[in-house]
């Protein structure tokens, strides 16, 4: 990592579409966006596609957890029968007696007890050695590469799940990010973005208690229904805001339980509750930070993995039985960590790491292959054995039943990750040929500029409320 690289929070902020431009259903941001009066900075690309609709009989659901900062794969799934691992990790090495052995030379971190049980029940597939060529250890370029599925990061970049959702024509709640920091690049299409659900449930239009809010909801709703009585830009703006109010009302029930939970546990509980509503959610993402463990890693990494384990448990406790076989959770991180521990009892930026697929419909076991701990690159990092877009292509084709080449901008070999509930693979799958990253991009056009819209009465009502903080 360069000493001049920005902090992780700043990098993630730069790769996020602000919520006022993607989901006008968070109460305060809804009003901030409306005050911008139709400017491109507020509305951005299309807020919502078609109205929310129930899932089809064969529709599958993907839930993505981004382990922000670079998760240490070697201490998440550790090769504890290898002397080389202990030589490299020194005091950071896990203890085999407290870890969860799930295969020869493969132990889950002690914090992952629930995940270990799920693995033994045939509900966890682990893809080892996932990475990409020419990884430069930079959070910024690595995150953007993983989220866009491209090494070319020019203006108009879009995310691979955003492109999928756009091509699939998902409805208003078909593509959703759960979190308070906006919608990540992962979920941004060429000309549209996912809906962003805040974690606190403070949705404008869902709980109208004050007179001024009642007036605003009526204003936006009636304006949305007028159609053709204002300028085309005004009509489009009003329709999006009216739809936002309807969406807020539809999703408000997901906040009725587990109010005391926070962090990833809450986000995953909300994701399950959203699926239970059956309003068409097909792809859901959330972010979990931070795994950038340069110093004193042991306790912090253990706490992060415990929260992850609890969050997966919360998700399945909330999820209705009718959806259990139709959901897969996928984890990813921008890179793994260096094989050798550093002098600060932590690990520095590395390259390859594992991805996990969790759900009854995965082919449980190990896929790909663990890179050699001895044959490292010239920086002391693992040499990846699976290109991450091979995993994406597999998810798109085998799980989401999409045209992977259309979404990814090229053809990639696939793994054998999915089948009927309870399917198990008895041995690792040999990785296929890694496809070069060079030249692949799916850059989208910039949003069209929108003319200012004059709604003086709305401004007069909203501005003092924002100033007061309501």
N, C-alpha and C positions, 0 to 999 in steps of 0.2 A: 504494500500500500504506500502511495506517495505521502510524504509528510504534509504536502499542501492540499490533500484531498479534504473536501468539506466533511463535517460531522454527518453521521448516519441520518439523524433526524432531518437535516437540511437536504440531504440527497433524496430521501423518501418524499419530502414535501415537494421537491422539484419534479418528481415523477408521479404526482397526484393531481387529479382534476379537482379543483375546489368544489365543495358540495353545493354552493349556490349555482353552479353551472350544470350540475348533473342530477341533483335530487332536491327539488324545492320543497321537500316535505319536512325537513328539520325546521322547527318553528322560527327561530331567529334568522337562519339563513334564507328561509323562504322570503321573509320580509326584506332582508338585505338585497336579495336578487330582484324582488319586485321593484325596489326603489331605483335600481339601475335602469328601469324603464325600457327593457328590451335591448340593451346594449349587448354586443357580442361577448363582452367580458362576463356578463351575468348569465346569459342563457346558453352560450356556447353551442355545441351541437344539439341535436334533437334530444329533449329530456326523456321522452317516453315513446315507445312504439305503440302497438295496439293495446286495447284494454286487457286487463288481467283475465286469464282464462284457465280453467282447470287443466291438469296434466292429462295427456292422452294415455290410453291403456298401456302402451309400450314405451312411454317416455322414461328416460333415465336421468338421474341427477348427479352432478359433480359438485363437491364442496372442497375448495382449495384453501389450505392453511399455509401462509407464507411465513417461514421462520426467518425473520428479518435479522440481518447482520452476519450471517454465515455460520450455520449450525455445525458443531463438531461431530461429524458422522462417526469418527473412530471411537468416541466415547458414548455415542448413542447406541450403536450396535458394535460392540467391541470384540476383536479377535483375541480373546483372553488365553487361548492355548498357544499363542505365539510369543516366543521370547523376544523377538524384534520389537513387538508392541511395548513390552515392559521396558526394554532398553531405551526406547525413544520417549516414552511418556513419563518415566521416572515417578515422581510423587503424584502425578495426575492419573496414573493407571488405576483402573477400577479393580475392585476386589471380587474375585470370582465367586466367593462364598455368599455375597450379598446380591450379586447380579443374577439375571434370569437367563439360564442357558436355554436356547431355543433350537440350536443345531450345533453340529461339530464346529468348534472355534467361533461360535457366534453367541454373544451374550447381550441381552438388553440391559440398559442402565438400571440400577436398582430402583429408580423413581418410576419406572414404566411397568409396574406390576399388572395393571389392568390390560395394557397392550400385550403383555406376555400371555395372559389368559386368552385374549382374542386371537393371538397367533396360534396357540395350541388348539383353538376351536376352528381353525381354518379360515380366519377372517382377515389376515394380514399378508400382503405381498410386499416384499422388499426388493427394490431394484438397486443393486450395488454399483459403485464406480461411475456415477452419473456426472457428466461435466461437458465441456466443449473445448475445441482447440483454441490456443492462444489466449487463455484466461490471463488477464493482466493483474489480478488481485484487487482491482478497484471495485468498491461497492457500486459506484455510479454506473460504470459500463457493464458490470456483471448483472446488476439488477435489471437494467434496461434490456440486456440481451435475453435474460430468462423470461421477462415479461412480454417482450415483443416477439420472441423467437427469431431474432435477427441480429446480425452483427452490425447492421447499418442503422444508425440512430439519428437520422436527419429530421427536419421539421415534418410534422404530420405523422409521426410514428404512431402505431396503434398496437394494442395488445392481442395476443393470439386468442384469448377467450372473448375479447370484445369483437373480434372479427367473426368468430364462430357464432356468437349470439346475433350479430347483425345479419349474417348469411342465413341463419335459421329463422329469422323473422320472429324472434321471441317477443312476447308481450311485455306490458309495463313492468311486471315483476318476474320476468323470465331470467333476467341477469341482475344480480344484486350483490352489493358489497356491504358487509356489516362492519361498522366502525365509525369513528367520529372525525377522521382526518381527511375525508373526501374519498374519491374513487381512484384506485391505482391504475397506472398505465395498463396493467394486465387486462382490465375490464373496459378499456376504451376501444371502440371500433373505429372504422375509417371516418364515419360521419355521425356517430352516436356514442353514447356512454351508458353504463349500467346505472341502475337506481342505487343510491346510497342510503342505507338505513342507519340512523343514529342509534346509539346503544341505550339512551335514556328514555326513549319513547315520547319525547316532547315534540309531537308532530302538529304542524299547523293544519287546522281543519278537522283533526280527529277529536279534540277536546276543546270545544268552544265555550268558554265560561264568561268572558267579558263582552260587553256590548260592542266595543270597537272591533273585536275579533269577529263577532257575528256579522257586523256590517261588511267587513272585508271578505269573509267567506261568501256572503251573498253577492258581493260585487264581482269577485272573480268567477263564481259559478255562473252568474247571469251573463257576464261578458263572454264566457266560453260558449254559451248556448245561442248567442245572438247570430253568429256566423254571417259574414258578408256585409255587415252594417258598418264596419270600420275598414281600415286599410288592410291589405293582405298580411302585412307584418303584425299589425295589432291583433288580427284574428288568430294567427299562429301563436303569438305570445299568450293570448288569453286561453286558448285551447290547452296549451301545455300547463299553465297554472291551474286551470280547472281540473285537469287530469291529476295533477299533483295532489289536490285536495281529496279527490276520490280515492287515490292510492293510499293516502294517509289514513283515511277512514277504514279501508280494507285491512290494513296491516296492524292497526292499533291493538288488536287482541293478543299479538305475540308478546306484549310487554306485561301481561297480567300475572306472570309467575316468576319465581327466582329473582326477585328484585334486589335481594341482598348480594348477589354474586357480581363479580367484576372481572375485567380482563378477558382472557380467551374463554374461560368457563362461561361467562355471560354471553359472549358473542356466539359460541357454538350452541348454547341453549336457544338463543334467538333464531339461529339458522334452522334448527330442528322445528321450532314453533312455526316458522314461516312455511316450511315444507308441509307441515300438518294442515295449514290453511287451504292447501291445494288451490293456489291461485296462479299456477304455472311456473313456479321457480324451477329452473333447469340448471343454472350454474350460480354458485354462491361462493364468494371469497371473503377472507378475513385475514388480518395481519397480526402477528405476534412478535413483539420485540422485547429485548434485543439479545441476540446470540453472539455478539461481537466481543468475545471473552478473551481479551488480551492479558488481563491481570486476574489473579486469584479466581481461577475459573471454577474450581470444583463445586463450591457451595452454590454459586449463581447458576451454573448449568444444571445442577440437580434440581433447583427450584423451578427453573424454566420447564424442564422435562416433567416435573410433577404436575405443574399447571396444565401442560399439554395432555398428560394422562387423564387428569380430572376432567378436562374439557371434552375429550372424546367420550368419556363415560357419561358426562352430562348430556351430550348430543344424543346418544343412544337411549338414555333414560327418558328423554323428552319425545323422541321420534316415535310416531305411531307405527304399530306392527305392519300395517299395509304398505308402508314405504321402506321398510328395512332392507329388502332385497333390491331396491331400486336406487340406492344411494351408495356412492363411493367417495370416501375422503382421500384427498391426495395432498401430500406435503411436499414442499420444495424450499430451497434456500439458495442464495446466489452463489455460494461456494462452500466447500468444506474448510477444514483447518489444516495447518501444516502438521506433518507426522510427528515431528519432535516438539516437545514442550519448550517454551521459551524460559528466560531467566526470571520471569515475573509470575511463575506458577500459572501461566495461561498458554494459549496457543495463538499463533498469528494466522493471517489469511492464507488459505490453501487453495485447492482446486476441487477434485472430485469428492462426492459424498453420496449417501443413500437417499432415495426417495421411497416413501411408503404409500401404499394403497390399502385402505381399510374398508371392509364391508363384506357381507356374506357372499357377494358375487365374484370376488377376486379369486384367482388361482393362488392359494396361499403358498408361501415358501420364498425361496431366494431366486432372483432373476438377475441376469447379467453376471458379473464376476467381480470379486473384491480385488482391486489393484494390488500389486506386489508392494509390500512394505520395505523391500530392499532395493528394488529397481525403481528409484525415484528420478524425477527430472532434475535439472541442474540447480533448481531452487530448493530442493528437498521436499517436493510435493508429489502426491500420487498422480499417476498417469491414468486419465479416465478411460474406461472400457465401454461406456455407453454414452452416446450423444443424447443430451436431454430432449432433443426434438424427436428422437425415436420413441421416447415415453409419451410425449405429447401426441405424436401420430397414432400411437396405440390407443390412447384415451379417446381421441377424436373418432377413429374408425371403429374400434371394437366396443366402446362404451356409449359414446354420444351418437354414433352412426352418422358421422359427417364425412365430407370430402377433405381428408387431411391435407392433401396437396394444395387444395384451394386456400385453406386457412393458413398453412405454413409457407406457401410459396415455393414448394419443392417436394420431392418424394423422399421418404425415409423408411427404412426397414422398421418393422414392428415386432414387439415382443408378444408373448402369449400370457397376458395378464388377467384375462376375464373369462368366466365360464358360468356354469350354474352354481347356485349357492352351495358352499362347502367343498368346491373343487380344490385339490391340493396338488402342487407340483412337487415331485419327489427329489428333484435335483436341480441345481442352478441351470438356467438356460444360457447357452453360449451367445455372447453379443454378436450382432451382425456388423457389417462394414459401416464405419462412421462416415457420414456424409459431410462434406466440407460446408462451412458456414458462408464461404465467400459469395457475395452477390445476392444473398437472399434478403428481401425486404418486402413489406406490404404497406408502404407508407400511404397514408390516406390524405385526401385533400383537406385543406384548412376550412374551418366552418365559414359559411357565408356571413358577411357583415349584416347587422340588423340596424335599421334606422331607429332613432329615438322615438319613444311613444309617450305622448303627453297625457298623463292622468293625474292632474293636479290634486284632485280630492284624495286619491290614494296616498300620494306623497304627504299631504297634510296630516293624514291620520297615522301613518306609519312612522314618520321621522321622529316625533317626540317619544314614541314608545321605544325605539331603538336607543335614543339618547338616554332614556331612563334605565335601560337594561331590563325592563319588565321582568 
